[in-house]
Structures are given as structure tokens and as C-alpha cells.
Amino acid sequence: MVQFKNYTPHEVCLNNGTKFQSLGIARVGNSFTNFDNNLCCSVKYGEVEGLPAPENGVILIVSAMVLAASNRDDLVAPATGHPDTIRNEKGQIISVPGFVQTNISV
């Protein structure tokens, strides 16, 4: 059986009522250039920080940015752009139908 562990800074709620409390925060390091005359700068993303070592049978829930920046196969991100995502009257996400993944092999 697969176990999910949440490494986003907030609780993740699925549409079916399942909730995953945050156990830590995974982040992507970054560095910025100076702003140019058009008030624009560039960003360079670095290493992912704040994740535990891979564990058999465990999938880690992370932000989409962490998922994109990592080459790990044990990560998923909330499917916030899915049409079945539930939002409140202010457009804030209440729950998601599931997760997006890259190459999961648990």
C-alpha cells in the first residue's frame, strides 16, 4: 500500500475528503539578476531543499515548482489546474481531485 506524505506549507485536501497535513516544506533555491531598465530580472533555480530521503512505498506531495525542479520519481503535486478542482467564492482552492506526477515507480 502506498503512503502519501505532504511537504507543502499547507494542508492538502482531496475532493473525496482525504486530508494530508504538512510534515515539512520542500523548496527550490533560486537566485536573481539585477533589474534592468524595464524593471525585469532573471531567475535561476537551484536545488530542491527540505525533502527526506526516498522511502519504499512512500510518495511525497510537493508544490508543482518542486516537482518540476526535481528528478526524483517519488514526488507528486496537487492537480490544482484540473477542471474538477473545487474553489470557494473568492477563487481559492478548497480541494483537488488528485495529483499530477512525472515518473512514479513506488
C-alpha positions as CSV (number, residue, x, y, z in Angstrom):
1,M,0.0,0.0,0.0
2,V,1.3,3.5,-0.9
3,Q,1.6,6.2,1.7
4,F,1.4,9.9,0.9
5,K,3.4,12.5,2.9
6,N,2.8,16.2,2.5
7,Y,5.8,18.5,2.1
8,T,3.9,21.6,1.0
9,P,3.4,24.5,3.5
10,H,-0.3,23.8,3.9
11,E,-2.8,21.0,4.3
12,V,-3.8,19.3,1.0
13,C,-7.4,18.3,0.7
14,L,-8.8,15.9,-1.9
15,N,-12.3,16.1,-3.3
16,N,-13.1,12.8,-1.6
17,G,-12.4,14.3,1.9
18,T,-9.0,12.9,2.4
19,K,-6.6,15.4,4.0
20,F,-2.8,15.4,4.2
21,Q,-1.3,17.6,7.0
22,S,2.0,19.3,6.2
23,L,5.0,17.4,7.6
24,G,7.6,19.9,6.3
25,I,8.3,22.3,3.5
26,A,10.2,21.5,0.3
27,R,11.5,24.5,-1.6
28,V,13.6,25.2,-4.7
29,G,16.5,27.5,-4.2
30,N,16.9,30.5,-6.5
31,S,19.0,33.5,-7.4
32,F,18.1,36.7,-9.2
33,T,19.9,39.1,-11.5
34,N,19.6,42.8,-11.0
35,F,16.6,44.6,-12.5
36,D,17.1,46.2,-15.9
37,N,15.6,49.4,-17.2
38,N,12.3,47.7,-18.0
39,L,12.0,46.6,-14.3
40,C,12.7,43.0,-15.3
41,C,15.1,40.5,-13.9
42,S,16.0,36.8,-14.5
43,V,15.8,34.0,-12.0
44,K,17.9,30.8,-11.9
45,Y,16.5,27.9,-10.0
46,G,18.8,25.7,-7.9
47,E,18.5,22.6,-5.8
48,V,15.4,21.2,-4.1
49,E,15.7,21.5,-0.3
50,G,13.7,20.1,2.6
51,L,12.8,16.6,1.4
52,P,13.5,13.4,3.2
53,A,15.4,10.6,1.5
54,P,13.3,8.3,-0.7
55,E,11.5,5.6,1.1
56,N,9.8,2.4,-0.4
57,G,6.1,2.7,-0.6
58,V,6.1,6.5,0.2
59,I,5.1,9.3,-2.3
60,L,5.8,12.8,-1.3
61,I,3.3,15.6,-2.1
62,V,5.2,18.8,-3.1
63,S,4.5,22.0,-5.0
64,A,4.4,22.0,-8.8
65,M,7.6,24.0,-8.8
66,V,9.4,21.4,-6.6
67,L,8.1,18.6,-8.8
68,A,9.3,20.4,-12.0
69,A,12.8,21.1,-10.5
70,S,13.4,17.6,-9.2
71,N,14.4,14.4,-10.9
72,R,13.0,12.2,-8.2
73,D,10.4,9.6,-9.1
74,D,8.6,9.6,-5.7
75,L,7.0,13.1,-6.0
76,V,3.5,14.3,-6.9
77,A,1.9,17.7,-6.8
78,P,-1.7,18.7,-6.2
79,A,-3.7,18.8,-9.5
80,T,-4.7,22.5,-9.0
81,G,-5.4,23.2,-12.6
82,H,-7.7,20.2,-13.1
83,P,-11.3,21.1,-14.1
84,D,-12.6,19.2,-11.0
85,T,-10.7,21.4,-8.6
86,I,-13.1,22.9,-6.1
87,R,-12.8,26.6,-5.3
88,N,-14.6,29.0,-2.9
89,E,-16.4,32.2,-3.9
90,K,-13.0,34.1,-3.9
91,G,-11.4,31.5,-6.3
92,Q,-9.2,30.0,-3.6
93,I,-8.7,26.3,-3.9
94,I,-10.6,24.2,-1.3
95,S,-9.8,20.7,-2.7
96,V,-8.3,18.9,-5.7
97,P,-9.4,15.7,-7.3
98,G,-5.9,14.1,-7.1
99,F,-2.3,14.6,-8.0
100,V,-0.1,15.1,-11.0
101,Q,3.1,13.1,-11.4
102,T,6.1,12.7,-13.6
103,N,7.6,9.1,-13.4
104,I,6.3,7.4,-10.3
105,S,7.9,4.0,-9.5
106,V,7.0,3.1,-6.0
